[in-house]
Amino acid sequence: MATAESRITPRYKIETPFTFRRIEVPSEGERHAKALDISTRGVYFTTNLAMRVGEVVELLLRMPRQVAGSNSPLRRFVGRVTHVDSNSLPQGQSGVGVHLLYWERYTSTSAAAGD
């Protein structure tokens, strides 16, 4: 039996570059990634970094116009990993789904405040 899509906001299959870092491991630094699937409430991307469900991440991302409805400034998002999938991906890669919890406009001073 098929199940209905339970998403609140539409998802877009748009490749969008961004950077992310794990909040709990600041010494690891930023990683570059590309969103494969994005909505106003979440991002799905692949990485070779071992991540776990529940982990908190920070993303620097400019929401695509198709998602935001207009040109969007660079934003700092904080989100939580909701799922990690390694099926049907090349060895060493995982698909990571992140639920975006909140955001703020990114400025160089907001980065300095987090240091």
Wavefront OBJ file of the C-alpha trace (Angstrom):
o trace
v 0.000 0.000 0.000
v 1.414 3.404 -0.956
v 1.791 6.061 1.702
v 1.000 9.718 1.149
v 3.758 12.316 1.160
v 3.750 13.876 4.626
v 5.973 16.889 3.948
v 4.767 20.327 4.967
v 6.774 22.243 2.363
v 7.616 21.259 -1.223
v 11.030 19.751 -1.972
v 13.107 20.818 -4.930
v 15.752 18.721 -6.648
v 18.209 21.596 -6.976
v 21.959 21.238 -6.580
v 23.120 24.073 -4.343
v 26.638 24.406 -2.919
v 27.040 25.165 0.788
v 29.391 24.628 3.703
v 28.602 22.872 6.955
v 30.227 22.010 10.237
v 29.333 19.776 13.121
v 28.630 21.893 16.212
v 29.859 19.175 18.586
v 33.238 18.875 16.797
v 34.354 22.469 16.073
v 38.003 21.447 15.609
v 36.974 19.545 12.469
v 36.292 22.793 10.596
v 33.984 23.434 7.683
v 33.166 20.956 4.943
v 31.936 21.745 1.455
v 28.886 19.946 0.138
v 26.161 20.235 -2.447
v 22.479 20.020 -1.561
v 20.744 17.518 -3.827
v 17.266 18.083 -2.469
v 16.169 21.203 -0.593
v 13.096 22.837 0.942
v 12.531 25.755 3.280
v 12.663 23.282 6.179
v 15.381 20.836 5.188
v 18.383 19.829 3.100
v 19.555 16.468 1.755
v 23.192 16.050 0.699
v 25.949 13.454 0.430
v 29.199 13.379 2.348
v 32.017 10.994 3.209
v 31.907 12.217 6.816
v 30.417 9.700 9.268
v 27.384 11.465 10.723
v 24.705 10.304 13.133
v 21.019 10.983 13.619
v 20.422 13.727 16.187
v 23.696 15.510 15.522
v 23.490 19.335 15.348
v 25.050 21.031 12.330
v 25.563 24.581 11.139
v 25.151 25.325 7.425
v 26.102 28.434 5.457
v 23.661 28.429 2.593
v 22.012 30.772 0.120
v 18.490 29.456 -0.478
v 17.816 29.105 -4.202
v 15.261 31.505 -5.668
v 12.939 28.586 -6.529
v 12.763 27.687 -2.823
v 12.821 31.135 -1.166
v 10.655 32.884 -3.751
v 13.217 35.668 -4.253
v 16.952 36.249 -4.178
v 18.180 35.189 -0.770
v 21.139 36.464 1.240
v 23.705 34.057 2.630
v 22.224 32.588 5.815
v 23.565 30.638 8.761
v 21.215 27.738 9.490
v 21.283 25.433 12.473
v 19.731 22.036 11.937
v 19.545 18.505 13.249
v 20.396 15.359 11.286
v 17.171 13.373 10.869
v 18.424 10.474 8.773
v 21.597 8.990 7.351
v 21.428 6.602 4.394
v 24.288 4.710 2.766
v 22.165 2.438 0.547
v 22.611 2.909 -3.208
v 25.525 5.332 -2.743
v 29.191 4.782 -3.553
v 31.195 3.185 -0.750
v 32.223 5.697 1.884
v 29.393 8.097 1.008
v 26.233 8.732 3.004
v 23.097 10.670 2.208
v 22.268 13.014 5.076
v 18.914 14.660 5.749
v 18.943 17.761 7.944
v 15.871 19.451 9.419
v 16.569 23.198 9.510
v 15.623 24.537 12.942
v 16.388 28.238 12.632
v 18.482 30.728 10.668
v 20.021 34.169 10.785
v 21.451 36.405 8.090
v 25.151 35.594 7.788
v 27.711 38.344 8.181
v 31.412 38.127 8.896
v 30.679 39.488 12.401
v 28.217 36.661 13.093
v 31.028 34.195 12.313
v 33.392 36.007 14.687
v 30.767 35.972 17.440
v 30.655 32.170 17.272
v 34.416 31.837 17.818
l 1 2 3 4 5 6 7 8 9 10 11 12 13 14 15 16 17 18 19 20 21 22 23 24 25 26 27 28 29 30 31 32 33 34 35 36 37 38 39 40 41 42 43 44 45 46 47 48 49 50 51 52 53 54 55 56 57 58 59 60 61 62 63 64 65 66 67 68 69 70 71 72 73 74 75 76 77 78 79 80 81 82 83 84 85 86 87 88 89 90 91 92 93 94 95 96 97 98 99 100 101 102 103 104 105 106 107 108 109 110 111 112 113 114 115
